[in-house]
Structures are given as C-alpha cells and as structure tokens.
Amino acid sequence: MPDDSPSAADGGRPLRVAVVGAGPAGIYTAEALTRRAPVPVTVDLLDRLPTPFGLVRHGIAPDHLKMRAIRETLHRALDDPGVRFVGNVEVGTDITLDDLRAHVDAVVYTYGAALDRPLSIDGEDLPGSLAATDLVAWYCGHPDADRARVEDALAGVRRAVVVGVGNVALDVARVLARTPEELEHTDMPQHVLDALAAKRVEEVTVLGRRGPAQASFTTKELDELAELAGATVLVDPADLPGEDEPRPADRLVARNVDVLRGFAAHTAEPGHPRVRLRFYRRPVRLLGDERVTGLEVERTTVDADGRAAGTGEYEVLPTDLVVRSVGYRGQGLPGLPVDQRSGTVPNEDGRVLREGAPSTGEYVAGWIKRGPTGVVGTNKHDARETVAALLADAEAGVIVPHGDRDDLVRTLRARGAEPVLLDDWRAIDAAEVALGATRGRARTTMHERESLLAAVRAAAGR
C-alpha cells in the first residue's frame, strides 16, 4: 500500500489506521475512513483468519443465501486502493498491541464478540450440551470449530432443545430440522452435510424464559420456519395473547404474534419432524449421567417490566441435545481492557477509555463496542459514529501522521508470519468455487486453515 500520497495534516504521508477485525463492522469502518475522510487515509484491515467477512461468512446460517450474499457488497470495500486486507494475523501472537500501534497512527478494534454466555446451571458440561457458537462455527466451516465434539453431540440425536429466542436460536432450529435435500445447495463443508444428512431429528424445541413480546427474533426469521419442507412448526395457543386482548402496540411484536398464531393452528403430522416454540419456561438443570438425557424447566410469569419470575411448576423435557443461544460476549486482546460484565471495551462515542479517560489513537466499533445487538446493517451507522470521532480527533490534532514508519506486512513477514493479502484471498475464493463445482454447488467452504493457506501457496507457485 503506497505511503507517498499527500496528507492535509502535515504535507507528508496519509493518516495510517489499523482496523482489527475484517467482519462487517471492520469493513464498514474501513469504507467510512477511505471514502468520507477530508484528509487522505490508508487502512490495514487485519483479521486472525485467512478470510474476510467475519460473521457474514461464519455466523449467518448457510441456508440464508440472500443474507450471505451481502459479502459481495462488502467485497467492494476491499477493492478500494486505500484498503489493504491483512488476514491470518493474530494481534497478541503475531504482533503485540504496542507494536501494532507503533506502525500506525490509530487503531480501531472491530473484532466482535465471539464467546457464548453460559446458562450457569447444573449439567451444562455434559456431552450433548453445546453453545450455539460451537454449532454455528461447525456448520459454517469456521477453522476453529471443534468438529469432533459437535459431531459426537449430534450422533443419534432424535430430540433437541435450543434455549433462547433470538435469530441465532431459530437458525440452529431450522438447520437441525432441514432435510438433506434442503441443505445440499448450500456452501456447507461436505463433512457437515454428511453429518446432518445422517441425523434423525424428530423434534426441536425452541425455549424462551419469557413471552413472545420479549423475544428478540425477527418476523423474517419466523416466516422462514414456515418454509421448512419436512417439518411442522407448533406453538401452544396458551403461550400467546388471547384473541380478545389488545393488539400489541409494538409493530414488530404484533407481526410476530400474527405469525405465531398461524403456527398455533398447526397440528403435528405423523412421521414429520416437529419444531415447537415454547415460551414462559426457563432451564433449571440438564439431566443425565454420561450425556444429556433431559432438561428440567420451570414455568415462569412475566411482570409489567418484562422480568421473568419462577412459578414453582417444573417439568422435564426429554432430549438428547441442548444448545444454549442466550447471547454473545466479547473478550479483550492482550493489553486491551474489556468490561467483564458487558463484554465490551469501555468507550465513549467509540473512543477507547483507559482508566476512565480517552486513550489517544484507540477506537472501537461493532459488537465489541456496543454489545451483540442489531443486524449486519446496524454496524454501518455504528462504524460511521466511530469514524466521525476519529476524524474529529485528527482535525483537532489529537492524532496526526508521525513521520515514516515501517510497513506492517514487511514487519510481519520478517517475524515469520504468513499474512494473507487480497489477491491471496481471491485464490481461496476461487478454490472454494472450484470445490463447489465438483458437487454442483456455487461454492463449498474450506474449513481447515491449512487448506486455506495451501490454496494461497498453490496460486503463488510456492
């Protein structure tokens, strides 16, 4: 990436910014920096994986073809000459945070919130108990997915319970209830398709501790359940507002209730898998000796403030698999503070706070800034807010280009790292398309890091 373009700040080189995390938040941040800044800015967009797009690649369910197509839009930002994708680089391992900051004038952390939130109940560590993050990473082909653990948990599963009523919970339920034919056209790795084709799931229960009004899934996600080819979606009418009750004032809630009422009119069909949406139940403990055999739940009520309280009524749901999907939380990089309660980096308008004061040249955007809320597009506004703070600091002289600095990629290579640049990613992309063509698909995700890097080396003749 050239360093010789003029800078309005000092007549020398552009302002250099490193963005840590090449998911939507990072890409939107890079786009805002290069397209909206009144002074020249160049961006190194770092990611610990050899591939860009973050949760668009490794979080959105592969049967969401239209939603996953957003990466084509994100790719256009990577083509900007002021942006350099630098994948396969882990901050804290390949380069320290202090060393990174010495190479650039500012750093924006956008690496998301990858850890799951536990239920913190007895039996949660039994085989057959998974975090949604584990299952999603596996079926999306994440290089760090624990394939053996997930496939062991899925083996022989006939009944599953997904705890949580967000979009990820519905994604998990939908994937588990899909027929092999419905998944065959996706870009899932072949071993994932094989394992899902071998499953014999008869029932998937999606469990919410509060009511439909407090659920966080979207109407679009609910509607997609109705499109399942081989499964019937069921809701207990007793869990829904009565027909004589006022229509919910919140339009999203009202639309959701309308869809749920449609499901409540369904009846189970013999021989067809069932997806049950159950509300006002909270998990108490997982049952089983060597692996999960059931989930004990308590009936709840919800007060006027939306808080759930137990009623003392218990029941046991027989199940072979429990998947918790009750939220994500962020973790810190070595040398970067994170609030353990919120799982976010302390910040003010995107400026990182250290000991309560803004840290010069450090910013944050995306989930690690605000928590795991919103949809993919929410990150665009969020990134622009952070970039506005960074550019205001540049205009005020708080951050300025400080002379010539060593090129980051040269430094990484000198230390033995193997950074993956944009042309290298294109080689991976082409290899996945070619692999998919062997099975009549548009693409098949390569899930092993070494396979991804092998595609890079092969394209480079190494």
Secondary structure, 3 states (H helix, E strand, C coil): CCCCCCCCCCCCCCEEEEEECCCHHHHHHHHHHHHHCCCCEEEEEECCCCCCCCHHHHCCCCCCHHHHCHHHHHHHHHCCCCEEEEECCCECCCECHHHHHHHCCEEEECCCCCEECCCCCECCCCCCEEEHHHHHHHHHCCCCCCHHHHHHHHCCCCEEEEECCCHHHHHHHHHHHCCHHHHCCCCCCHHHHHHHHHCCCCEEEEECCCCHHHCCCCHHHHHHHCCCCCCEEEECHHHCCCCCCCCCCCHHHHHHHHHHHHHHCCCCCCCCCEEEEECCEEEEEEECCCCCCEEEEEEEEECCCCCEEEEEEEEEEECCEEEECCCEECCCCCCCCCECCCCECCEECCEEEECCEEEEEEEECCHHHHCCCCCCCHHHHHHHHHHHHHHHHHHCCCCCCCCCCCCHHHHHHHCCCCCECHHHHHHHHHHHHHHHHCCCCCCCCCCCHHHHHHHHHHHHCC
